[in-house]
Amino acid sequence: MQRISASFLPPIALDVKSETPMYHQLSDWFRRAILDGQLRPGQRVPSSRNLATELKISRVPVLSAYEQLYAEGYLETFVGAGTCVARSIPDETLKPANTKSRSAPSETAGQPAPRRTSRRAALMHAPAQSWLNNLGAFRVGVPALDHFPAGVWSKLVNRHSRQPRDTMVYGDPMGYLPFREAIAEYLGAVRAVRCDASQILVTTGSQQGLQIAAHVLLDPKERVWMEEPGYPGAHQAFTTAGAQMIPVPVDQEGLDVPWGIRRGRAAHAVYVTPSHQFPLGTTLSATRRMQLLSWAVHNGAWIIEDDYDSEYRFGGRPIASLQGLDTDARVIYVGTFSKVMFPSLRLGYVVVPKDLVPAFSAVRDAADTFSSTLYQVVMTDFIREGHFARHIRRMRVLYMERRATLVEAIANQMGDRLEVIGAEAGMQLVALLPHGVDDEAVARKAAKVGVSARPLSRCYLNPPARGGLILGYGGANTDEIREGIRKLKTCF
């Protein structure tokens, strides 16, 4: 049996004025802790000498208590491990701490008060999503980790781990300055974003960026346009802010701005993915971009631009950002490194208009103070030394190949059942199902055979006219893609 460290022994309270002998108090405490599950079978307990020192008492009562517990079978010794909780105590005799007090109302206290949570928490609750339990084909948002330059990355991490003092202290809520400077240079060169380092706010990803923007820009019940269908994470972010979401349809030109103006002219903000709409993959047309910027200026509204994976466009150069066209500082630009690097990196950024920097910084500080300085320092070198640009170029070619493989596999095996849209960029595409087919039912069946297919209906605020599946191809190789489509075919 694996031994459990004794480093985290629950606190022991002894009453030195009690008439109950000290050894009796100790043995009673250990007995209750074992039966309540605070100490588990096989867990080490401190030596009698160490425990006596910690409790500032004589060693004699500790030895007496241990002897009593040995005799009763609660403790035993192991060669090389010292004194441990006995392994022979059946698990069914162990109960979680305070089970009785939590489950049974006191005779004198009456019925317990209801365990209330906020309405916001109730709105955030979602049914189980079994399609998120699998990796590989076709998990959305997972990059090609098998092609990540792990050797280069580990060397950079090791470089900055040798002298960790500067990376182990508290950091600036806005982020590590050299990292912000590198981000500003990159965005200006590649995405035509107009900013400097003072406007860059480093976050743990685009999700936190959206949440911070929602809390800074919107009061409860204020209205915000949302793409329909759109990113479920954005729905969550604006729900936490108590905003009223107005679903605005998406067509071949992206967000239907004229429709939004007719139905929600007085909205305070709009959330949009103009370069590569999530999930349908369309691009916001130039006309719609000008309409959206004009509406924001004349109505004093904010535009939250989520540029989550614009680096991966296969038909030509990446589309320029909406922020770069903004002349009135109405656009809040949100980006992330999770899609181009790896999800657990947890580094993203927000480009903030200069007059809003104090507000964004304060909300960021209140959320979780700052992001990991070590990873910010490493990512700075990764960008400055050219590794980031090379990685993106390699991944763009790889994802184009994987997209072509997926489109071909669908056409060959399921062309009569799936209609592919949005296959010109990014790391996922949408496959529409025949009318009347429940996409969540298909997704649940797919999860049972090891395939992750996200139902399109989860991206809608209103019931959709037609279901579909969002299929990610970034994290699956060509063999996994073909096998995934073969398995998916069995789910109909």
C-alpha positions in Angstrom: 0.0 0.0 0.0 1.2 3.5 -0.8 2.1 5.5 2.3 0.5 8.9 2.7 2.6 11.6 4.1 2.1 12.8 7.6 2.9 16.4 6.7 -0.7 17.5 6.8 -2.0 16.1 10.1 -5.3 17.8 11.1 -5.0 20.1 14.1 -5.1 18.5 17.5 -6.8 20.4 20.3 -5.9 19.3 23.9 -7.3 20.7 27.1 -4.5 20.8 29.7 -7.0 21.8 32.4 -9.3 18.9 31.8 -9.6 16.0 34.3 -9.4 13.6 31.3 -5.8 12.3 31.1 -3.7 13.7 28.3 -3.1 10.2 26.7 -6.9 9.6 26.8 -7.6 12.9 24.9 -4.9 12.0 22.3 -6.2 8.4 21.7 -9.8 9.7 21.5 -8.7 12.3 18.9 -6.9 9.8 16.7 -9.8 7.4 17.0 -12.3 10.0 15.8 -10.0 11.3 13.1 -9.6 7.8 11.7 -13.3 6.9 11.8 -14.3 10.3 10.3 -12.0 9.8 7.4 -9.6 12.6 8.3 -6.8 10.0 8.6 -6.9 7.3 5.9 -5.7 3.7 6.0 -1.9 3.6 5.4 -1.4 7.3 6.2 1.7 8.0 8.3 1.3 9.7 11.7 4.1 11.7 13.4 6.6 9.9 15.6 5.9 10.2 19.3 8.9 12.5 19.7 7.8 14.9 16.9 4.2 15.0 18.0 5.2 15.7 21.6 7.5 18.5 20.4 4.7 20.0 18.2 2.1 19.8 21.0 4.6 21.1 23.6 3.8 18.2 26.0 5.8 15.3 27.5 6.5 12.3 25.3 5.0 9.9 27.9 1.3 10.6 27.1 2.0 10.3 23.4 3.6 6.9 23.9 0.7 5.8 26.0 -1.9 6.9 23.5 0.0 5.2 20.6 0.2 2.0 22.7 -3.5 2.1 23.3 -4.2 2.6 19.6 -1.9 -0.2 18.6 -3.7 -2.5 21.0 -7.1 -1.5 19.5 -5.9 -2.0 16.0 -6.1 1.6 14.8 -2.3 2.0 14.3 0.4 -0.3 13.0 4.1 0.0 12.1 5.7 -0.6 8.8 9.4 -1.2 8.1 10.9 2.0 6.7 7.6 3.9 7.1 7.2 4.2 10.8 3.8 4.4 12.4 0.7 4.4 10.1 -3.0 4.2 10.3 -3.9 0.5 10.1 -4.7 -0.9 6.7 -7.2 -3.4 8.1 -9.8 -0.8 8.9 -12.7 -1.4 6.4 -13.5 1.6 4.2 -17.2 1.2 5.0 -16.6 1.9 8.7 -15.1 5.3 7.8 -17.3 8.3 7.4 -16.6 11.9 6.2 -16.0 14.3 9.0 -19.0 16.0 10.5 -21.4 13.7 8.5 -23.8 13.5 11.4 -23.9 17.2 12.1 -24.4 18.1 8.4 -27.1 15.5 7.7 -29.2 15.4 10.9 -30.8 18.6 12.3 -30.1 19.3 15.9 -32.9 18.6 18.3 -32.6 22.1 19.7 -31.8 24.0 16.6 -34.9 23.0 14.5 -34.8 22.7 10.7 -31.7 24.0 9.0 -31.9 27.2 6.9 -32.0 26.6 3.1 -28.7 26.4 1.3 -29.2 29.3 -1.1 -27.1 30.2 -4.1 -27.4 33.2 -6.4 -29.6 33.4 -9.4 -26.5 34.0 -11.4 -25.1 30.7 -10.3 -28.3 29.0 -11.3 -28.0 30.5 -14.8 -24.4 29.3 -15.1 -25.4 25.7 -14.4 -25.3 23.4 -17.5 -26.1 19.8 -18.0 -23.2 17.3 -18.3 -21.3 17.6 -21.6 -20.0 14.1 -22.3 -18.4 15.2 -25.5 -15.8 17.1 -23.5 -14.5 13.8 -21.9 -12.4 12.8 -24.9 -9.3 14.2 -26.5 -8.2 13.7 -30.1 -10.9 13.5 -32.8 -12.7 16.0 -32.7 -12.1 18.0 -29.5 -12.5 21.7 -30.2 -9.8 24.0 -29.1 -7.0 21.4 -28.9 -3.9 22.3 -31.0 -1.4 19.9 -32.5 0.4 19.1 -29.3 2.4 16.3 -31.0 4.1 19.0 -33.1 4.7 21.5 -30.4 8.5 22.4 -30.0 8.7 21.0 -26.6 12.5 20.9 -26.6 12.8 24.6 -27.3 10.1 25.4 -24.7 11.7 23.3 -22.0 15.1 25.0 -22.5 13.5 28.4 -22.1 11.6 27.3 -19.0 14.8 25.9 -17.6 16.8 29.1 -18.4 14.4 31.2 -16.3 13.9 28.6 -13.5 17.6 28.7 -12.5 17.3 32.3 -11.2 13.7 32.3 -10.0 13.6 35.2 -7.6 12.2 37.8 -10.1 9.5 35.3 -11.3 8.4 34.2 -7.8 7.3 37.5 -6.3 4.1 39.4 -6.9 3.7 40.8 -10.4 2.0 43.8 -12.1 -1.8 43.2 -12.6 -1.3 44.5 -16.1 1.4 41.9 -16.8 5.2 41.6 -17.2 6.3 44.7 -19.2 8.7 43.0 -21.7 6.0 40.5 -22.5 3.4 43.3 -23.1 5.9 45.0 -25.3 6.4 41.8 -27.3 2.6 41.4 -27.7 2.2 44.9 -28.8 4.9 44.5 -31.5 3.4 41.2 -32.7 -0.1 42.5 -32.9 0.9 45.7 -34.7 2.9 43.7 -37.3 0.6 40.7 -37.9 -2.9 41.9 -36.9 -2.7 45.7 -37.7 -3.7 46.4 -34.1 -2.9 50.0 -33.0 -1.6 49.9 -29.5 1.5 50.2 -27.2 2.6 48.1 -24.2 0.7 50.4 -21.7 -2.6 49.2 -23.2 -1.9 45.5 -23.0 -3.5 43.6 -20.1 -2.2 40.1 -19.6 -4.9 37.5 -18.6 -5.2 33.8 -18.1 -6.8 33.5 -21.5 -9.6 35.0 -23.6 -12.3 33.7 -21.2 -10.9 35.9 -18.4 -10.5 38.8 -20.8 -14.2 38.6 -21.7 -15.2 38.4 -18.1 -13.1 41.4 -17.2 -14.5 43.4 -20.2 -18.1 42.5 -19.2 -17.6 43.6 -15.7 -15.9 46.9 -16.6 -18.2 47.9 -19.4 -21.7 46.7 -18.4 -24.0 47.2 -15.4 -26.6 44.5 -14.7 -29.5 44.3 -17.1 -27.7 46.4 -19.7 -28.0 45.0 -23.2 -25.3 43.4 -25.3 -25.5 42.0 -28.9 -24.4 38.4 -29.2 -23.6 36.5 -32.4 -26.3 33.8 -33.0 -24.8 31.2 -33.0 -21.9 32.3 -30.9 -19.2 31.3 -28.4 -20.7 29.7 -25.3 -17.9 31.0 -23.2 -19.0 34.6 -24.1 -22.5 33.7 -23.0 -21.1 32.7 -19.6 -19.0 35.8 -19.3 -21.8 38.2 -19.9 -24.1 36.1 -17.7 -21.8 36.6 -14.8 -22.0 40.4 -15.3 -25.8 40.2 -15.3 -26.1 41.6 -18.8 -29.2 41.1 -21.0 -28.0 39.3 -24.2 -29.6 40.1 -27.6 -29.0 37.3 -30.1 -28.1 38.8 -33.5 -28.1 36.4 -36.5 -25.0 35.5 -38.4 -25.1 35.1 -42.2 -22.5 34.8 -45.0 -21.2 38.3 -44.2 -20.9 37.7 -40.5 -22.9 39.5 -37.8 -26.1 41.0 -39.3 -25.4 44.6 -38.1 -28.5 46.1 -39.8 -30.7 43.5 -38.0 -29.0 44.4 -34.7 -29.6 48.1 -35.2 -33.3 47.5 -35.9 -33.8 45.3 -32.9 -31.4 46.6 -30.4 -30.1 50.1 -31.3 -29.8 51.1 -27.6 -27.5 48.2 -26.7 -24.4 49.1 -24.7 -22.0 46.7 -26.2 -21.5 44.0 -28.9 -19.5 40.8 -28.8 -18.1 39.7 -32.2 -15.6 37.4 -33.7 -15.0 39.2 -37.0 -12.0 37.5 -38.5 -13.2 33.9 -38.0 -16.7 33.7 -36.6 -17.2 31.1 -34.0 -18.6 28.6 -34.7 -19.7 29.1 -38.4 -16.3 30.3 -39.7 -17.6 33.3 -41.7 -15.7 36.6 -41.9 -17.3 40.0 -41.1 -17.5 41.9 -44.4 -15.9 45.3 -44.9 -19.4 46.9 -45.2 -20.5 45.3 -41.9 -17.4 46.4 -40.2 -18.0 50.0 -41.1 -21.6 49.8 -40.1 -20.6 48.3 -36.7 -18.0 50.9 -36.0 -20.4 53.8 -37.0 -23.1 52.4 -34.8 -20.7 52.1 -31.8 -19.5 55.7 -32.2 -23.0 57.3 -32.5 -24.5 55.3 -29.7 -21.6 55.4 -27.3 -21.4 51.6 -27.4 -18.4 49.2 -26.9 -17.2 46.5 -29.4 -15.6 43.5 -27.8 -13.5 41.8 -30.6 -12.5 38.2 -29.9 -9.7 37.3 -32.2 -9.2 33.8 -30.9 -7.4 32.0 -33.8 -7.0 34.5 -36.6 -3.4 33.3 -37.2 -4.7 30.2 -39.0 -6.3 31.4 -42.3 -5.6 29.1 -45.3 -7.0 31.2 -48.2 -4.5 34.1 -47.9 -3.1 36.4 -45.4 -4.9 36.8 -42.0 -7.7 39.3 -42.0 -6.8 42.7 -40.4 -8.4 43.3 -37.0 -11.5 45.4 -36.5 -9.5 47.3 -33.8 -7.1 48.6 -36.4 -10.0 50.4 -38.2 -11.3 52.0 -35.0 -10.7 55.7 -34.9 -12.8 56.4 -31.7 -11.2 53.9 -29.3 -14.5 51.9 -29.1 -13.0 48.4 -29.6 -11.7 46.2 -26.8 -9.5 43.6 -28.5 -9.2 40.1 -26.8 -6.7 37.4 -27.8 -5.1 34.2 -26.4 -2.0 32.1 -26.8 -3.9 28.9 -25.7 -5.0 28.0 -29.3 -1.6 28.6 -30.9 0.6 27.2 -28.1 -1.2 24.9 -25.6 -4.3 25.3 -23.5 -2.7 24.9 -20.0 -0.4 27.8 -20.8 -3.2 30.1 -19.6 -1.9 33.3 -21.1 -4.1 35.7 -23.0 -4.3 39.5 -23.4 -6.7 42.4 -23.8 -5.9 45.6 -25.8 -7.6 48.3 -23.7 -8.4 51.9 -24.8 -6.0 54.2 -22.8 -8.8 55.9 -20.8 -10.1 52.5 -19.6 -6.7 51.1 -18.5 -7.2 52.0 -14.8 -10.6 50.3 -14.6 -9.4 47.1 -16.4 -6.3 47.0 -14.2 -8.4 47.3 -11.0 -10.8 44.5 -12.0 -7.9 42.3 -13.1 -6.3 42.9 -9.7 -9.5 42.0 -7.9 -9.9 38.8 -10.0 -6.7 37.0 -9.3 -4.0 39.7 -9.1 -1.7 38.6 -11.9 -0.8 35.8 -14.3 2.2 33.4 -13.9 5.3 35.6 -14.3 7.5 32.6 -15.2 5.4 31.7 -18.2 5.2 35.4 -19.3 9.0 35.6 -19.2 9.4 32.4 -21.1 6.8 33.4 -23.7 8.6 36.7 -24.1 11.8 34.9 -25.2 9.7 32.5 -27.3 8.4 35.4 -29.3 11.5 37.6 -29.4 13.8 34.7 -30.6 11.6 33.8 -33.5 10.2 30.5 -32.2 6.6 31.7 -32.1 6.6 32.9 -35.8 8.1 29.6 -37.0 5.7 27.6 -34.9 2.7 29.4 -36.4 4.0 28.9 -40.0 4.4 25.2 -39.4 1.0 24.8 -37.8 -0.7 26.7 -40.6 0.5 24.1 -43.1 -0.3 21.2 -40.8 -3.9 22.4 -40.0 -4.5 23.0 -43.7 -3.6 19.4 -44.3 -5.7 18.1 -41.5 -8.7 20.2 -42.6 -8.4 18.8 -46.1 -8.3 15.3 -44.7 -11.4 15.9 -42.6 -13.4 17.4 -45.4 -12.4 14.5 -47.7 -13.3 11.9 -45.0 -16.7 13.5 -44.5 -17.4 13.6 -48.2 -16.4 10.0 -48.7 -18.1 8.5 -45.7 -20.9 10.9 -44.7 -21.5 13.2 -47.6 -25.2 12.4 -47.6 -25.6 13.2 -43.9 -23.2 16.1 -43.1 -23.0 19.5 -44.9 -19.6 21.1 -44.2 -19.4 24.9 -43.7 -16.7 27.2 -42.4 -13.7 25.2 -43.5 -11.4 28.0 -44.7 -9.6 28.9 -41.5 -9.0 28.0 -37.8 -8.9 24.6 -36.1 -12.5 23.5 -36.5 -15.4 23.4 -38.9 -19.1 22.9 -38.6 -21.0 20.0 -40.2 -24.7 20.6 -40.4 -27.0 17.6 -39.7 -30.1 16.7 -41.7 -33.2 18.6 -40.5 -34.8 17.0 -37.5 -31.7 15.2 -36.2 -30.9 16.0 -32.6 -27.3 17.1 -32.5 -27.0 16.5 -28.7 -28.1 12.9 -29.1 -25.6 12.3 -31.8 -22.9 14.0 -29.6 -23.7 11.8 -26.7 -23.5 8.6 -28.8 -20.2 9.8 -30.3 -18.7 10.3 -26.8 -19.5 6.7 -26.0 -17.3 5.5 -28.9 -14.5 7.9 -28.0 -15.3 10.8 -30.4 -15.7 14.4 -29.2 -18.3 16.2 -31.4 -19.6 19.4 -29.9 -23.3 20.0 -30.7 -23.9 23.2 -32.6 -27.2 23.9 -30.7 -25.1 24.7 -27.5 -23.9 27.8 -29.3 -27.4 29.3 -29.7 -29.4 31.4 -27.2 -32.6 30.5 -29.1 -33.5 27.1 -30.4 -31.8 26.6 -33.8 -33.6 25.7 -37.0 -31.0 23.0 -37.7 -28.6 21.1 -35.6 -25.0 20.4 -36.4 -21.6 19.3 -35.0 -18.5 21.3 -34.4 -15.5 19.2 -35.3 -12.0 20.2 -34.2 -9.1 18.9 -36.3 -6.2 20.7 -34.7 -5.4 18.0 -32.2 -6.0 14.9 -34.3 -3.6 13.4 -36.9 -4.9 12.2 -40.3 -5.4 8.6 -39.2 -7.3 9.7 -36.1 -9.5 12.0 -38.3 -10.4 9.2 -40.7 -11.1 6.7 -37.8 -13.1 9.4 -36.0 -15.4 9.9 -39.0 -15.8 6.1 -39.3 -16.9 6.0 -35.7 -19.1 9.0 -36.0 -20.9 7.3 -38.9 -22.1 4.6 -36.5 -23.8 7.2 -34.3 -26.7 7.9 -36.8 
